[in-house]
Amino acid sequence: MQPEPQPQWCARIGLLALLGAAAAMATAAEFVAPYVPTAQEDVDVMLELADAGPADYVIDLGSGDGRIVITAAFRGAMGHGVELDRELVAVAHERARAAEVEDMVTFLEADIFTADLRPASVVTLYLMPEVNLRLRPRLLAELRPGTRVVSNSFDMGDWRPDRQAMGRSSGGILLWVVPAAVHGRWSLTAGNERFELDIEQLFQDFAAAVSRGGAQHHVLHTALRGDRIAFVTGEGANRYAFSGRVDGARMSGVVQIHGVHDTDARVVAWEAERR
């Protein structure tokens, strides 16, 4: 039988556990990013690039003193910041009160890797590149298509930004629009015509193979932004210009069908279902 720990050893074990937890928290905070306040000029560029406004909810990951969320409130947006440092959370609350926007924003002492991202229509970041890459799967999986992600200075690896702007930071300001998931095989109907659509996707870029009745179409153009999709195909003298919206395992919209003459053009509804 093992002897029971003596009270002084219990106290030492508890102290060691406490110190270990504090060290782990400090390491986690350091890994995410050393605290460097975002220049106000860059804050303005970030929110302008995201077109943040009254209909938006902004979540700032690693929110520091709260300046991004507070500035978003001046643009009419609501939102909250996620910050691991308790003292910075207190500073952010005080700054929000001083700016008289405390009813529109709040700040949470929490881990950015477990924070709920789903309410956001805009996510802002000023984190290290490896942290962006660690967050990337969650951003793509949990955010709704069309959500804007803005990073100060650092990219997302091979996820190409949709837009970029200059700021004071050397890396500039980068914007991504979360794309809908469109990869896979689809059965597509346009009027009384039936098509097979195969899509291979890499973030907002995709390659499509389209066939009708065994005849392969030439794909002339593809585009995906959020839940909006467009692609143009050709078969003989006919051109099919599809435009629509993605809703999970379904897509729908309108297609312009162009023939040899302008008078041959018609517009019909189309819909597709993932198989």
Sequence and secondary structure as in RCSB ss.txt:
>XXXX:A:sequence
MQPEPQPQWCARIGLLALLGAAAAMATAAEFVAPYVPTAQEDVDVMLELADAGPADYVIDLGSGDGRIVITAAFR
GAMGHGVELDRELVAVAHERARAAEVEDMVTFLEADIFTADLRPASVVTLYLMPEVNLRLRPRLLAELRPGTRVV
SNSFDMGDWRPDRQAMGRSSGGILLWVVPAAVHGRWSLTAGNERFELDIEQLFQDFAAAVSRGGAQHHVLHTALR
GDRIAFVTGEGANRYAFSGRVDGARMSGVVQIHGVHDTDARVVAWEAERR
>XXXX:A:secstr
      HHHHHHHHHHHHHHHHHHHHHHHHHH       HHHHHHHHHHTT  TT EEEEES TTSHHHHHHHHT
T EEEEEES HHHHHHHHHHHHHTT TTTEEEEE  TTTS  TT SEEEE   HHHHHHHHHHHHHHS TT EEE
EES  BTTB  SEEE  SSTT EEEEE      EEEEEEETTEEEEEEEEEETTEEEEEEEETTEE EEEEEEEE
TTEEEEEEEETTEEEEEEEEEETTEEEEEEEEE SSGGG EEEEEEEEE 
